[in-house]
Amino acid sequence: MSKEEIERLDDQGMAAWESGDTEAWVSLLADNFVWYDWTQPEPIRDKDAARKYFSSWRKAFPDMNSKQVARVVGEDSVAAEIEWTGTNSGPMEMGGKVIPPTNKTAIGRGSYMAFVRDGKIVEFRSHPDAAGIMMQLGFLPPM
């Protein structure tokens, strides 16, 4: 794939998160993908689990508004830093627990890397700042 095609794929992924379109996001994943995320004890390896994870963020923060802060595109990969805002008006699933909504607004930050082959994401690594979110929602003391 060209760098332009990888940028286009990344733009589609960001648009899916922005609109909350689970199926659009999952359609970008290869059949044999693996998704590593700091908040998950095990890698996500099937599309049903990817749908559940994606939906859990959108359920917890239905008004999530995301933007890329920085992006680097390589020959077969893309890495980006993101920032999002949202109100925790739905239950949040984290660390195997369901946390009731706080109705507080948070600014989330994180980064991700996506490795691409044949037009699909074969490996995705997401690094949300879970501690920062938990501090803003009142579950951890400020540092």
ABEGO torsion letter per residue (X at the ends): XBAAAAAAAAAAAAAAAAAGBAAAAAAABBAABBBBBAABABBBABAAAAAAAAAAAAAABAABBBBBABBBBBAABBBBBBBBBBBBABBBBBGGBBBBBAGBBBBBBEBBBBBBBGGBBABBBBBBBAAAAAAAAGABBBX
